[in-house]
Amino acid sequence: MAQTYDDAFIRDILDTTKTIALVGYSEKPERPSHRVANFLASKGYRVIPVNPGQAGKEALGETIVATLSDIPDEIEVDMVDIFRRSDAVGPVVDEALAALPNLKTIWMQLGVENEDAAATAEAKGVKVVMDRCPAIEHPRLIG
């Protein structure tokens, strides 16, 4: 089911977010997660790449971490941007809610929707966006 979001809701998220944990980051330039991470970093967001297969490597001026739980406590993550299959989102959201005390938004990429995970996050006061891309919404709403 396609979600509809008010532009002001999306704009507020993009305006207030400073640090994004990007789950499913790829170091391959042709991968959407790589392009989106680089775009967001170019717009001034701090992007923490999350990928267990690349943990310990450097990307975007950050050390790639294996899991959200591996992000150092002193880094306040505002948003988790998820590049995973819809059926893999639940555990990512559960970990985000447990590991990131300042989390404000769960963002699921284009084609990624998980109603149960969204309901879990929203019940904890975390905003949720599904089936959207911040690299598309940012230029559309902020310029």
N, C-alpha and C positions, 0 to 999 in steps of 0.2 A: 504494500500500500504506500503510495507516494505521500510524503510528509509535506505540509505547507508550513512555512515559517514567515512571520512578519519581518520585513526588512529591518525594522528598528531593533528587533530581537537579535538578529545576526550581526548588525552593525555594532550594537552594544558589546557583544562578545568580542568582536574583533578589536574594538577600541580599548577594552579594559584588559585584554589578555597581554601578558608580557612574556611568559615562558610557556613553551609548548613541548610536551613529550610526544615524540612521533613514533608510534609503535608500528614496526614493519618497515623501518628505514632500510633502503638499499643503497649500496655504494655504486651501483650501476647507473650511469647517467640516463640511460633509456627508460628506467623504471619510473612510474608516476610518483612513487614515494620520494625518490631522489629529487625530482624536479620540484615537487611541492615543498619539500624541506628547504631547498635552496631559495625558492621564491619567498617563503615566509622569513627566512633569515635575512634576505635582501630588504625586507620591509621593516626590519628592526626587531623582530621577535627573536628571543633566545630559543633555539631549537635543540632539544636533547634527543639524539637519535637512540632508539631502542631496537636492538636486534641481537639475539643470543649468538648467532653465528659470526657476528662482527665485533663482539664486545671487546673492549680494550683498545680498539683502533680509534683514530681521530677523524672527526668529520664536523664541518661547520664550526670549528674552533672548540669543539666539545669532545669528550671521551664517550664513545658509544657504550651504552650499558646493555646488559643482557635482558634485564627485566625492569619494570617500573619500581620494584622494591630496591633495586640497586642504585637509584638516583639518590645522591647524598642529601641528607636532611636539610642542609642549609639552602638547597635550591628549592624555591617555592614554585611549584608547577601549577599554572592556572588552568591549562587545557591539555587533555590527552586526545591526540589526533590518531585515529585507528585505521591502519591499512591492513586489515585481516578479513578473512571470510566472515560473513554474518554469523555463522554457527560457532566461530571462535571468539566472538566478542564478549560473551558472558564472563569467562575467567579474567579477561583483560580489565573489564569494568570492576569486577570484584577486587582485583589486585589494586587498581587505581584508587578505589574508595578506601581500602585498608592502608595503603602506603603513602598517599599524598594528602595530607591534612588540609592543605589550602586549595584543593581542587575546586574549580568553579564550573568547568564544562567538559563533557564527553562529546567528542565530534567523530562521527563515523563517516568515512569517505564515500564517494559516489558508489552506488551499488551495495553499500553495507547498511543493513538494517537489522536491529534485534530489539523487538518490543519489550521482552522480559528484562534485558540488560538496561534498556532506557528507563523502565519503570523502577528498577532497583536504584539507579542513579538519581532519578527525580525524587524518590522517596527520601533520599539523603540531602535534598536541597541543591543538587547539581543539575545545571542546565544540560540539555541533550539536543544535539543536531544529528540527524541521520540522512544519509544519501545526498550529501552535499560536499563540496570541496572548498576549503578556505582560500585556495589560490584562484578560484573562480569568483567567489563572493567578495573578496577583498577589492579587486579592481572595479567590480560592479558597484559596490556600495561606498568605498572610500576613495578610490581613484589611484 
